[in-house]
């Protein structure tokens, strides 16, 4: 029997990378894009976004998420 890890160390899916980039874009007067539960979970488990404990409000990109975006922009 295998247990699912809370910290997936595998590569991110294309959808997760796209969602992270969309979250980083400035949106004037508009809310952040809604993420599917699987993409949000993948980003959260990878430590790239944080979600408020009460479940209200949007997700925030962590320092690790910012580092990934900077690295991708440098390519």
Secondary structure, 3 states (H helix, E strand, C coil): CCCCCCCCCCCCCHHHHHHHHHHHCCCCCCCCCCCCHHHHHHHHHCCCEECCCCCCCCCEECHHHHHHHHHHHHC
